[in-house]
Amino acid sequence: MTGFKIDRLPRKHLVDRYFESLSPLGVTNDQAGLDYFIPASETVDPQQWIKGSFGVLVLGAAHMTKRIPIATMTAILADLRMPILLVGGPGDVQTGEELVRAVGREDVVNVAGQVSLHGSADIIRQATVVITPDTGMMHIAAAFRKPVVSVWGNTVPAFGMYPYIPGHPEREIRFEVEGLACRPCSKIGYDRCPKGHFRCMTDQPTRMIARSAMELTDWNNK
């Protein structure tokens, strides 16, 4: 798929494919989805930053070609009429600060680098919706059965690693720029776009992403 763009992938989530391989051993899927456990000592109260309901925008990813660019996130937030916490690790602090300055809204707060991985997971657990690239936080959001809007860059959902929320397909919406001959360029990611244009992220329909996040939470009626 990455080398020749020949799609021989099964239309099935990777988790279900794993269980198929284990079926001869009598291992079955309980259809309860993923689990994520947060130590009591690392829980977080998001109300210290934002009062009431809020959404989460995930800033980072292990590889640059999975990350949503600042300009794309700024455009999403311009149409996203809800309080937002920006979540990420220590390496995402500057990105969050730049995004807050670009948006200029008091209800968009950068908490990147201020809490642990478990703390970020706990913030996601309490969010009404999560907008995220293809990254670990996307799977944590799925583990908590959160409404997830996933934004795909160099990777594709067809790999079978999209949010796994069995029995609740209505809780996740995926956005990807289809029709790019260079995509997917990797099943993992690169530190820069191999073609130099990064259209898989810069051409994202930002207004539709914002609208989908609000519709998933029925925010338009709040």
C-alpha positions as CSV (number, residue, x, y, z in Angstrom):
1,M,0.0,0.0,0.0
2,T,2.8,2.5,0.9
3,G,5.2,1.4,-1.8
4,F,2.9,0.8,-4.8
5,K,-0.4,2.2,-3.7
6,I,-2.0,-1.2,-4.3
7,D,-4.7,-1.7,-1.7
8,R,-4.9,-5.4,-0.5
9,L,-5.9,-4.4,3.0
10,P,-8.8,-6.1,4.7
11,R,-11.6,-3.8,5.6
12,K,-11.4,-4.7,9.3
13,H,-9.9,-3.1,12.4
14,L,-6.4,-4.3,13.4
15,V,-7.8,-5.4,16.8
16,D,-10.3,-7.7,15.1
17,R,-7.6,-9.1,12.9
18,Y,-5.5,-9.9,15.9
19,F,-8.4,-11.7,17.5
20,E,-8.9,-13.7,14.3
21,S,-5.4,-15.0,14.6
22,L,-5.9,-16.0,18.2
23,S,-9.2,-17.7,17.6
24,P,-7.6,-21.2,17.3
25,L,-6.6,-20.7,20.9
26,G,-10.1,-20.0,22.0
27,V,-9.4,-16.3,22.6
28,T,-12.5,-14.2,21.8
29,N,-13.3,-10.5,21.7
30,D,-15.6,-9.3,24.5
31,Q,-16.6,-6.4,22.2
32,A,-16.1,-4.0,25.2
33,G,-13.4,-2.1,23.5
34,L,-10.0,-0.9,24.8
35,D,-9.1,-0.1,28.4
36,Y,-7.0,2.6,29.9
37,F,-6.3,2.8,33.7
38,I,-5.3,6.1,35.4
39,P,-3.6,5.9,38.8
40,A,-5.5,7.8,41.5
41,S,-2.4,9.9,42.2
42,E,-2.4,11.3,38.6
43,T,-6.0,12.3,38.1
44,V,-6.6,15.9,37.0
45,D,-9.3,18.5,37.6
46,P,-9.8,20.4,34.2
47,Q,-12.0,23.0,35.9
48,Q,-8.8,24.7,37.1
49,W,-8.4,25.9,33.5
50,I,-11.9,25.9,32.1
51,K,-15.2,25.9,33.8
52,G,-18.0,23.6,32.5
53,S,-17.9,21.3,29.5
54,F,-15.0,21.4,27.1
55,G,-13.4,19.7,24.1
56,V,-9.8,18.6,23.6
57,L,-7.5,19.2,20.7
58,V,-4.4,17.0,20.7
59,L,-1.3,18.9,19.6
60,G,1.4,16.3,19.1
61,A,2.3,13.0,17.5
62,A,5.5,10.9,17.4
63,H,6.1,11.9,13.7
64,M,5.8,15.3,12.1
65,T,3.8,14.0,9.1
66,K,1.0,12.9,11.6
67,R,0.8,16.2,13.4
68,I,-1.9,18.8,12.5
69,P,-0.1,22.0,11.4
70,I,-0.7,25.2,13.5
71,A,-2.4,26.9,10.5
72,T,-4.8,24.0,10.1
73,M,-5.6,23.9,13.9
74,T,-6.1,27.6,13.9
75,A,-8.6,27.3,11.1
76,I,-10.4,24.5,13.0
77,L,-10.6,26.5,16.2
78,A,-11.9,29.6,14.3
79,D,-15.1,27.6,13.6
80,L,-15.2,25.5,16.8
81,R,-17.5,27.3,19.2
82,M,-16.7,25.5,22.4
83,P,-14.0,25.8,25.2
84,I,-10.9,23.8,24.3
85,L,-8.0,22.4,26.2
86,L,-4.8,21.8,24.1
87,V,-3.2,18.6,25.2
88,G,0.3,17.4,24.6
89,G,3.7,16.6,26.0
90,P,6.7,18.8,26.9
91,G,7.7,19.0,23.2
92,D,4.3,20.5,22.3
93,V,4.4,23.5,24.7
94,Q,5.6,26.0,22.1
95,T,3.1,24.7,19.5
96,G,0.3,25.2,22.1
97,E,1.5,28.7,23.0
98,E,1.7,29.7,19.3
99,L,-1.8,28.3,18.7
100,V,-3.3,30.3,21.7
101,R,-1.7,33.5,20.4
102,A,-3.0,32.8,16.9
103,V,-6.6,32.1,18.0
104,G,-6.8,34.9,20.6
105,R,-9.5,33.3,22.7
106,E,-9.6,33.0,26.5
107,D,-11.5,29.7,26.3
108,V,-8.6,28.0,24.4
109,V,-6.1,27.0,27.0
110,N,-2.7,25.2,26.5
111,V,-2.0,22.6,29.1
112,A,0.7,20.8,27.2
113,G,3.6,19.9,29.4
114,Q,1.7,20.7,32.5
115,V,0.5,17.2,33.3
116,S,1.7,13.7,32.8
117,L,0.6,11.2,30.2
118,H,-1.9,9.9,32.7
119,G,-3.0,13.4,33.4
120,S,-3.6,14.1,29.7
121,A,-5.6,10.8,29.6
122,D,-7.7,12.0,32.5
123,I,-8.4,15.3,30.8
124,I,-9.5,13.3,27.7
125,R,-11.7,11.1,29.9
126,Q,-13.6,14.2,31.1
127,A,-13.9,15.9,27.7
128,T,-17.0,16.0,25.6
129,V,-15.2,15.5,22.3
130,V,-11.6,14.9,21.2
131,I,-10.0,16.2,18.0
132,T,-6.8,14.3,17.3
133,P,-4.3,13.1,14.7
134,D,-3.5,9.5,14.3
135,T,-1.6,9.1,17.6
136,G,-1.7,7.4,21.0
137,M,-4.2,10.0,22.4
138,M,-6.6,9.0,19.7
139,H,-6.6,5.4,21.1
140,I,-6.9,6.7,24.7
141,A,-10.0,8.7,23.7
142,A,-11.4,5.5,22.1
143,A,-10.7,3.6,25.3
144,F,-12.9,6.0,27.2
145,R,-15.6,5.8,24.5
146,K,-15.3,9.5,23.8
147,P,-16.6,11.0,20.6
148,V,-13.5,11.2,18.4
149,V,-12.8,13.3,15.3
150,S,-9.6,11.9,13.9
151,V,-7.5,13.9,11.3
152,W,-5.3,11.7,9.1
153,G,-2.1,12.9,7.4
154,N,0.5,10.5,5.9
155,T,-1.3,7.5,7.3
156,V,-4.7,6.1,6.4
157,P,-7.6,4.6,8.4
158,A,-7.5,1.7,5.9
159,F,-4.4,0.4,7.8
160,G,-7.0,-0.7,10.4
161,M,-5.7,1.5,13.3
162,Y,-8.6,4.0,13.5
163,P,-10.4,4.6,16.8
164,Y,-11.7,1.3,18.1
165,I,-15.1,1.7,19.7
166,P,-17.0,-1.5,18.9
167,G,-20.7,-1.2,18.7
168,H,-20.6,2.6,18.5
169,P,-19.6,3.7,15.0
170,E,-21.5,6.9,15.5
171,R,-18.9,8.1,18.1
172,E,-16.1,8.6,15.6
173,I,-15.6,10.6,12.4
174,R,-12.4,10.4,10.3
175,F,-11.1,13.1,8.0
176,E,-8.5,12.4,5.3
177,V,-7.5,14.1,2.1
178,E,-8.3,11.5,-0.5
179,G,-7.0,11.4,-4.1
180,L,-3.3,12.3,-3.3
181,A,-1.1,10.0,-5.3
182,C,1.6,10.2,-2.6
183,R,-0.6,9.0,0.2
184,P,0.0,6.9,2.3
185,C,3.7,7.5,2.2
186,S,4.4,5.5,5.4
187,K,2.5,3.3,7.8
188,I,4.2,5.2,10.7
189,G,5.5,8.6,9.7
190,Y,8.4,10.9,8.8
191,D,10.1,14.0,10.3
192,R,9.1,15.9,7.2
193,C,6.8,15.6,4.2
194,P,8.7,13.6,1.5
195,K,7.1,15.7,-1.2
196,G,7.5,19.0,0.5
197,H,3.9,20.1,0.2
198,F,2.2,18.3,3.1
199,R,-1.2,18.6,1.4
200,C,-2.5,15.6,3.4
201,M,-2.8,18.0,6.3
202,T,-2.9,21.5,4.8
203,D,-5.8,20.6,2.5
204,Q,-8.0,19.3,5.4
205,P,-11.6,20.6,5.4
206,T,-11.3,22.6,8.6
207,R,-14.8,23.9,8.7
208,M,-16.2,20.4,8.4
209,I,-13.9,19.1,11.1
210,A,-15.2,21.8,13.5
211,R,-18.8,21.3,12.6
212,S,-18.5,17.5,13.1
213,A,-17.0,18.0,16.6
214,M,-19.9,20.2,17.5
215,E,-22.5,17.8,16.0
216,L,-21.0,14.8,17.8
217,T,-21.6,16.6,21.1
218,D,-24.8,18.3,20.0
219,W,-23.0,21.5,21.0
220,N,-25.0,23.6,18.4
221,N,-28.0,23.2,20.7
222,K,-26.3,24.2,23.9
